[in-house]
Amino acid sequence: MHNPAPDDYEWPTCGICTRQLRHDELGRQACRPCQDHTDTALRRLPGPDGLYAQLATRLTPGRSGESIVVSASRTAPLPIRLEPLSLMARGGVVTILQTWQIDWHERLGWTHPRWNGGLQQQLDQVVKALRINLEWAAASHPAFGDFACEVHSLVRQCERQITGERPERPVAVQCPCGAVLKVTVSTPGARCRGCGEQYTRADVLDLPLADRAAA
């Protein structure tokens, strides 16, 4: 006979969507639907038709529907769009994902990962490696929620550069601990850097607006 749970017992929840975990998910960092959602986002990045490869088609000004503003100065406009270039270059999508793979290898006690070829090949390799180990990360990595949010953010940034959609305006909200979080309407969730509280999309949008001085 099972002992009844104490009155103050809180059933474990997913670290991303905060849905109560099923019995077969107990002990995991994230529920399986959130793991699958993250896997779907990862699969959109690699390959010759993936979002990362499509960024190369949006490097020329005016290719994604935006108008080119001609200033009164004599300085010629840059012949390349910096936003998609920054996502494609080192320090962008590939480097961010590689940093996570390095972290996972260190936690598992594995040797430092190695990547071959150009950035597109390295992107394909790191996405494949992350997807292979996604089950372990969703079950055991304490920062899987941060990883998932970062993957979804990268996908949205790539999509905006490809479609020409204007970036969402960030809004500053304040955590009860006093820390300020910058969020947008489509933010899937956020973790407070002050107290470590993990907020779902609905919860973070319910936070009060931060004072301008604090923001």
C-alpha positions as CSV (number, residue, x, y, z in Angstrom):
1,M,0.0,0.0,0.0
2,H,1.4,3.4,-1.0
3,N,1.7,6.1,1.6
4,P,-0.3,9.2,0.8
5,A,1.6,12.2,-0.4
6,P,2.0,15.0,2.1
7,D,-0.3,18.0,1.7
8,D,2.5,20.2,0.5
9,Y,3.8,17.7,-2.1
10,E,4.1,19.1,-5.6
11,W,4.1,16.6,-8.5
12,P,7.3,16.9,-10.7
13,T,6.8,19.1,-13.7
14,C,8.5,19.6,-17.1
15,G,11.3,22.2,-16.9
16,I,10.1,23.8,-20.1
17,C,6.3,23.8,-20.3
18,T,5.7,23.0,-16.5
19,R,3.2,20.3,-17.4
20,Q,3.1,17.6,-14.8
21,L,5.2,14.7,-15.8
22,R,3.6,11.4,-16.5
23,H,4.6,8.4,-14.4
24,D,7.0,7.1,-17.1
25,E,8.6,10.6,-17.3
26,L,9.4,11.0,-13.6
27,G,13.0,12.0,-13.0
28,R,13.3,13.7,-16.3
29,Q,14.2,17.4,-16.9
30,A,11.7,17.7,-19.7
31,C,8.6,15.9,-20.9
32,R,8.7,14.0,-24.1
33,P,6.5,16.4,-26.1
34,C,9.0,19.2,-25.3
35,Q,11.9,16.9,-26.3
36,D,10.1,16.1,-29.6
37,H,9.4,19.8,-30.2
38,T,13.1,20.6,-29.7
39,D,14.1,17.8,-32.0
40,T,11.8,19.1,-34.7
41,A,13.5,22.6,-34.3
42,L,17.0,21.0,-34.6
43,R,16.0,19.1,-37.8
44,R,15.0,22.4,-39.5
45,L,18.6,23.7,-39.4
46,P,20.9,21.3,-41.3
47,G,21.1,20.0,-44.9
48,P,21.2,21.7,-48.3
49,D,17.6,22.9,-47.9
50,G,17.8,23.7,-44.2
51,L,17.4,27.1,-42.6
52,Y,21.2,27.5,-42.2
53,A,21.9,26.9,-45.9
54,Q,19.0,29.3,-46.8
55,L,20.7,32.1,-45.0
56,A,23.3,32.3,-47.8
57,T,20.4,33.3,-50.2
58,R,19.6,36.3,-48.0
59,L,23.0,38.0,-47.9
60,T,22.3,40.6,-50.6
61,P,20.4,43.7,-49.5
62,G,16.8,43.7,-50.7
63,R,16.5,40.0,-51.1
64,S,14.1,39.4,-48.2
65,G,11.5,42.0,-49.0
66,E,13.0,44.9,-47.1
67,S,13.4,48.3,-48.7
68,I,16.9,49.8,-49.0
69,V,17.2,53.2,-47.4
70,V,19.5,55.6,-49.3
71,S,21.1,58.1,-47.0
72,A,22.3,61.6,-47.8
73,S,25.9,60.7,-47.1
74,R,28.4,59.7,-49.8
75,T,29.2,56.4,-48.0
76,A,28.1,53.5,-50.2
77,P,25.8,50.9,-48.4
78,L,27.3,47.6,-47.4
79,P,26.9,45.1,-50.2
80,I,26.0,42.4,-47.7
81,R,23.4,42.0,-45.0
82,L,25.1,41.7,-41.6
83,E,22.2,39.9,-39.8
84,P,22.2,36.7,-41.7
85,L,26.0,36.8,-42.0
86,S,26.4,36.9,-38.3
87,L,24.2,33.9,-37.9
88,M,26.2,32.0,-40.6
89,A,29.7,33.0,-39.3
90,R,31.7,31.7,-36.4
91,G,30.1,32.8,-33.2
92,G,26.6,32.3,-34.7
93,V,24.4,29.2,-35.1
94,V,27.3,26.7,-35.5
95,T,29.4,27.9,-32.6
96,I,26.4,28.1,-30.2
97,L,25.4,24.5,-31.0
98,Q,29.0,23.3,-30.7
99,T,29.3,25.0,-27.3
100,W,26.4,22.9,-26.1
101,Q,27.9,19.7,-27.6
102,I,31.1,20.4,-25.8
103,D,29.2,20.8,-22.5
104,W,27.3,17.6,-23.0
105,H,30.6,15.7,-23.8
106,E,32.2,17.1,-20.6
107,R,29.2,16.0,-18.5
108,L,29.3,12.6,-19.9
109,G,33.1,12.3,-19.5
110,W,33.7,12.0,-23.2
111,T,36.6,13.4,-25.2
112,H,36.3,16.8,-26.8
113,P,34.1,16.6,-30.0
114,R,35.8,17.1,-33.3
115,W,34.2,18.6,-36.4
116,N,35.4,18.4,-40.0
117,G,34.9,20.5,-43.2
118,G,33.4,24.0,-43.6
119,L,30.7,25.6,-41.4
120,Q,27.8,23.9,-43.2
121,Q,29.4,20.5,-42.7
122,Q,30.1,21.3,-39.1
123,L,26.5,22.4,-38.6
124,D,25.2,19.1,-40.0
125,Q,27.6,17.2,-37.7
126,V,26.8,19.0,-34.5
127,V,23.0,18.8,-35.1
128,K,23.3,15.1,-35.7
129,A,25.3,14.6,-32.5
130,L,22.9,16.7,-30.4
131,R,19.9,14.7,-31.8
132,I,21.5,11.4,-31.0
133,N,22.0,12.5,-27.4
134,L,18.8,14.4,-27.0
135,E,17.1,11.7,-25.0
136,W,19.9,11.7,-22.4
137,A,19.8,15.6,-22.2
138,A,16.1,15.8,-21.9
139,A,16.2,13.2,-19.1
140,S,19.3,14.3,-17.2
141,H,20.8,17.7,-18.2
142,P,19.9,20.4,-15.6
143,A,20.0,23.1,-18.3
144,F,18.0,21.3,-21.0
145,G,15.4,24.1,-20.7
146,D,18.0,26.7,-21.6
147,F,19.2,24.5,-24.5
148,A,15.7,24.1,-25.9
149,C,15.0,27.9,-25.6
150,E,18.2,28.7,-27.4
151,V,17.5,26.2,-30.2
152,H,14.1,27.7,-30.8
153,S,15.5,31.2,-30.7
154,L,18.1,30.3,-33.4
155,V,15.4,28.8,-35.6
156,R,13.2,32.0,-35.2
157,Q,16.2,34.2,-36.0
158,C,17.0,32.3,-39.2
159,E,13.3,32.3,-40.2
160,R,13.1,36.1,-39.8
161,Q,16.2,36.6,-42.0
162,I,14.8,34.3,-44.7
163,T,11.3,35.6,-44.8
164,G,12.1,39.3,-44.1
165,E,9.9,39.4,-41.0
166,R,10.7,42.2,-38.7
167,P,12.1,41.1,-35.3
168,E,9.7,41.3,-32.4
169,R,10.2,44.1,-30.1
170,P,11.5,42.9,-26.7
171,V,9.7,43.9,-23.5
172,A,11.3,44.2,-20.1
173,V,9.5,42.3,-17.3
174,Q,10.5,42.0,-13.7
175,C,10.9,38.8,-11.7
176,P,9.8,39.0,-8.0
177,C,13.5,38.7,-7.1
178,G,14.0,42.1,-8.8
179,A,15.9,40.8,-11.9
180,V,14.8,42.1,-15.3
181,L,14.0,39.7,-18.2
182,K,13.8,40.7,-21.8
183,V,11.0,38.7,-23.6
184,T,8.9,38.9,-26.7
185,V,5.3,37.8,-27.5
186,S,6.5,34.4,-28.9
187,T,9.0,33.7,-26.1
188,P,8.6,30.0,-25.3
189,G,9.8,30.6,-21.8
190,A,12.6,32.1,-19.8
191,R,14.9,31.5,-16.9
192,C,15.6,34.3,-14.5
193,R,19.4,34.9,-14.2
194,G,18.8,36.3,-10.7
195,C,17.1,33.5,-8.8
196,G,17.1,30.7,-11.4
197,E,13.3,30.5,-11.6
198,Q,12.1,28.9,-14.9
199,Y,9.0,30.5,-16.4
200,T,6.7,29.1,-19.0
201,R,5.6,31.3,-21.9
202,A,2.3,32.2,-20.1
203,D,3.9,32.8,-16.8
204,V,6.7,35.1,-18.1
205,L,4.2,37.2,-20.0
206,D,2.2,37.6,-16.8
207,L,5.1,39.2,-15.0
208,P,4.8,42.9,-14.4
209,L,6.6,45.4,-16.7
210,A,9.9,46.5,-15.3
211,D,10.5,50.1,-14.4
212,R,12.3,52.0,-17.1
213,A,15.2,52.7,-14.7
214,A,15.6,49.0,-14.0
215,A,15.3,48.0,-17.7
